[in-house]
């Protein structure tokens, strides 16, 4: 919601579209895992750019939503409830992937990042838009200048400044990805100051937008359920058509 106004459906739709794109990418990963696509397909070329654009858009929207939810004051109860749910889901994914893919389990994926970024983002809520965007650019550029062997220790892999990419099926470290969250917060401040949010709040979605809006309003459930469903479908395919 924006400044006490009705829920901004356009943001739900954008989040839903990002989730659908994420499902498409994960379906490609599942096909590769079961041998229907060449090994390495989804981590190179256009597939790699697709994955990065999805993560960027999703985290950008995290920043927008964080600002909208707490622009006037931090709503502690709602924030802690949401944070607990995300942290629990992130922990469950780590445990599940530890057993399923021990050599590449997810120790700091997109949900882990959202949990940490939500906490850190509270410290930036009152920053002006221009400073948020400058800091966002700094986070994006940081790996080019600040990577060092000191960060190669496994306990610091979550920071994102190691000299190599740690093994993980979903690795979204603080650097550079927190830059997308800060950019979303900066864009949200600009949208508020220029009246864009007011215009968006008055817009009514078309009927074809409804599936995306529904997914956007239930993003955590969609995220947790889509991959088990997809990988189950590909497993059935593998039994029928190896």
C-alpha positions as CSV (number, residue, x, y, z in Angstrom):
1,X,0.0,0.0,0.0
2,X,1.2,3.5,-0.7
3,X,0.8,6.3,1.9
4,X,-2.5,4.8,3.3
5,X,-4.0,4.4,-0.2
6,X,-5.4,1.2,-1.7
7,X,-3.0,-1.6,-2.7
8,X,-1.0,-0.9,-5.8
9,X,-2.0,-3.7,-8.1
10,X,0.7,-2.8,-10.7
11,X,3.4,-3.8,-8.2
12,X,1.7,-7.2,-7.5
13,X,1.5,-7.7,-11.3
14,X,5.2,-6.9,-11.8
15,X,6.1,-9.2,-8.9
16,X,3.9,-12.0,-10.3
17,X,5.5,-11.5,-13.8
18,X,9.0,-11.9,-12.2
19,X,7.8,-15.1,-10.4
20,X,6.5,-16.6,-13.7
21,X,9.8,-15.7,-15.4
22,X,11.6,-17.4,-12.5
23,X,9.5,-20.5,-13.0
24,X,10.4,-20.6,-16.7
25,X,14.1,-20.4,-15.8
26,X,13.7,-23.2,-13.2
27,X,11.9,-25.3,-15.7
28,X,14.8,-25.0,-18.0
29,X,17.1,-25.9,-15.1
30,X,15.0,-29.0,-14.4
31,X,15.1,-30.1,-18.1
32,X,18.9,-29.7,-18.0
33,X,19.2,-31.7,-14.8
34,X,17.3,-34.6,-16.3
35,X,19.3,-34.5,-19.5
36,X,16.8,-32.9,-21.9
37,X,19.2,-29.9,-22.4
38,X,23.0,-29.8,-22.7
39,X,24.9,-29.5,-19.4
40,X,25.7,-25.9,-18.6
41,X,22.9,-24.4,-20.8
42,X,21.2,-22.5,-18.1
43,X,24.3,-20.9,-16.7
44,X,25.7,-19.5,-19.9
45,X,24.7,-17.1,-22.7
46,X,21.1,-15.9,-22.9
47,X,19.9,-18.2,-20.1
48,X,22.5,-16.6,-17.7
49,X,21.3,-13.1,-18.6
50,X,17.7,-14.2,-18.2
51,X,18.5,-15.4,-14.7
52,X,20.3,-12.2,-13.7
53,X,17.5,-10.0,-15.0
54,X,14.9,-12.0,-13.0
55,X,16.9,-11.7,-9.8
56,X,17.5,-8.0,-10.4
57,X,13.8,-7.3,-11.0
58,X,12.7,-9.4,-8.0
59,X,15.1,-7.7,-5.6
60,X,14.3,-4.2,-7.1
61,X,10.7,-4.9,-6.2
62,X,11.7,-6.0,-2.7
63,X,13.2,-2.5,-2.3
64,X,10.1,-0.8,-3.6
65,X,7.8,-2.8,-1.4
66,X,10.0,-2.3,1.7
67,X,9.8,1.5,1.2
68,X,6.1,1.4,0.6
69,X,5.4,-0.6,3.7
70,X,7.5,1.5,6.1
71,X,7.9,4.9,4.5
72,X,6.1,6.7,7.4
73,X,7.1,4.4,10.2
74,X,8.4,0.9,10.7
75,X,5.5,-1.4,11.2
76,X,7.3,-3.8,13.6
77,X,4.7,-6.5,14.0
78,X,4.1,-6.9,10.2
79,X,7.8,-6.6,9.5
80,X,8.8,-9.3,12.0
81,X,6.0,-11.6,10.9
82,X,7.2,-11.4,7.3
83,X,10.8,-11.7,8.2
84,X,10.2,-14.8,10.3
85,X,8.3,-16.4,7.4
86,X,11.1,-15.6,4.9
87,X,13.9,-16.7,7.2
88,X,12.1,-20.0,8.0
89,X,11.6,-20.7,4.3
90,X,15.2,-19.9,3.5
91,X,16.3,-22.3,6.2
92,X,14.0,-25.0,4.9
93,X,15.5,-24.6,1.4
94,X,19.0,-24.9,2.8
95,X,18.2,-28.1,4.6
96,X,16.3,-29.6,1.7
97,X,19.0,-28.8,-0.8
98,X,21.7,-30.1,1.6
99,X,20.2,-33.5,1.3
100,X,19.3,-33.3,-2.4
101,X,22.4,-31.5,-3.8
102,X,25.1,-31.6,-1.1
103,X,27.8,-30.4,-3.4
104,X,25.8,-27.3,-4.4
105,X,23.3,-26.7,-1.6
106,X,21.7,-23.3,-1.3
107,X,23.4,-21.6,1.7
108,X,22.6,-18.0,0.6
109,X,20.0,-17.8,-2.2
110,X,17.3,-15.3,-3.1
111,X,15.3,-15.8,0.1
112,X,18.3,-15.6,2.3
113,X,19.2,-12.4,0.6
114,X,15.7,-10.9,1.0
115,X,15.8,-11.7,4.7
116,X,19.1,-9.9,5.2
117,X,18.3,-7.1,2.8
118,X,15.0,-6.4,4.6
119,X,16.9,-5.9,7.8
120,X,19.6,-3.8,6.3
121,X,17.1,-1.8,4.2
122,X,15.5,-0.4,7.3
123,X,18.6,1.7,7.9
124,X,18.3,3.3,4.5
125,X,14.6,4.3,4.6
126,X,15.2,8.0,5.3
127,X,18.0,8.4,2.7
128,X,17.3,10.7,-0.2
129,X,16.7,9.1,-3.6
130,X,20.0,10.3,-5.1
131,X,22.1,8.8,-2.3
132,X,20.2,5.5,-2.5
133,X,21.0,5.3,-6.2
134,X,24.6,6.2,-5.7
135,X,25.0,3.5,-3.0
136,X,23.2,1.1,-5.3
137,X,25.8,1.7,-8.0
138,X,28.5,1.3,-5.5
139,X,27.3,-2.1,-4.5
140,X,27.1,-3.2,-8.1
141,X,30.6,-2.0,-8.8
142,X,32.1,-3.3,-5.5
143,X,33.1,-6.8,-6.7
144,X,35.4,-5.3,-9.3
145,X,37.4,-3.4,-6.7
146,X,37.0,-5.0,-3.3
147,X,37.2,-8.7,-3.9
148,X,40.0,-10.2,-1.8
149,X,41.3,-13.5,-0.5
150,X,40.1,-12.5,2.9
151,X,36.5,-13.2,1.8
152,X,37.4,-16.7,0.5
153,X,36.6,-18.2,3.9
154,X,33.3,-20.1,3.7
155,X,31.9,-18.1,6.6
156,X,32.2,-15.0,4.5
157,X,30.9,-16.3,1.2
158,X,27.5,-14.6,1.8
159,X,29.2,-11.2,1.5
160,X,30.0,-11.8,-2.2
161,X,33.6,-10.5,-2.3
162,X,35.4,-13.8,-2.6
163,X,37.9,-14.3,-5.5
164,X,35.8,-17.1,-6.9
165,X,32.2,-18.1,-7.1
166,X,31.3,-20.6,-4.3
167,X,29.5,-23.8,-5.3
168,X,25.7,-23.3,-5.0
169,X,22.7,-23.9,-7.2
170,X,21.4,-20.5,-6.2
171,X,23.9,-17.9,-5.0
172,X,22.7,-14.3,-4.4
173,X,25.2,-12.7,-2.1
174,X,25.0,-9.3,-0.4
175,X,27.4,-7.8,-3.0
176,X,26.4,-6.8,-5.6
177,X,22.7,-7.8,-5.3
178,X,21.8,-5.5,-2.4
179,X,22.4,-2.8,-5.0
180,X,19.1,-3.8,-6.7
181,X,17.2,-3.5,-3.4
182,X,18.6,0.0,-2.8
183,X,17.8,1.0,-6.4
184,X,14.2,-0.1,-5.8
185,X,14.0,2.0,-2.6
186,X,15.5,5.0,-4.5
187,X,13.0,4.5,-7.3
188,X,10.1,4.3,-4.8
189,X,11.1,7.6,-3.3
190,X,11.1,9.2,-6.7
191,X,7.7,7.6,-7.6
192,X,6.2,8.9,-4.3
193,X,7.6,12.4,-4.8
194,X,6.4,12.7,-8.4
195,X,3.0,11.2,-7.8
196,X,3.5,8.0,-9.8
197,X,2.3,5.8,-7.0
198,X,-0.9,7.8,-6.7
199,X,-1.5,7.2,-10.4
200,X,-0.7,3.5,-10.2
201,X,-3.0,3.1,-7.2
202,X,-5.9,4.4,-9.2
203,X,-5.3,1.9,-12.1
204,X,-7.4,-1.2,-12.3
205,X,-5.9,-4.3,-13.7
206,X,-7.3,-6.0,-16.8
207,X,-8.7,-9.6,-16.4
208,X,-5.6,-11.1,-17.9
209,X,-3.5,-9.5,-15.2
210,X,-5.3,-11.4,-12.5
211,X,-3.1,-14.5,-12.4
212,X,0.0,-12.4,-12.1
213,X,-1.6,-10.2,-9.4
214,X,-2.6,-13.3,-7.5
215,X,1.0,-14.8,-7.7
216,X,2.4,-11.4,-6.7
217,X,0.2,-11.3,-3.6
218,X,1.3,-14.8,-2.6
219,X,4.9,-14.6,-3.7
220,X,6.4,-16.7,-0.9
221,X,4.0,-19.6,-1.4
222,X,4.5,-19.5,-5.2
223,X,8.3,-19.5,-4.8
224,X,8.2,-22.5,-2.4
225,X,5.8,-24.6,-4.4
226,X,6.6,-24.0,-8.1
227,X,9.9,-25.9,-8.2
228,X,8.7,-29.1,-6.5
229,X,5.7,-29.1,-8.9
230,X,7.9,-28.4,-12.0
231,X,10.6,-31.0,-11.1
232,X,7.9,-33.5,-10.4
233,X,6.4,-32.9,-13.8
234,X,9.8,-33.4,-15.5
235,X,10.4,-36.5,-13.4
236,X,7.2,-38.0,-14.7
237,X,8.2,-37.0,-18.2
238,X,11.6,-38.8,-17.6
239,X,9.7,-42.0,-16.7
240,X,7.6,-41.9,-19.8
241,X,10.1,-40.6,-22.3
242,X,13.7,-41.0,-21.0
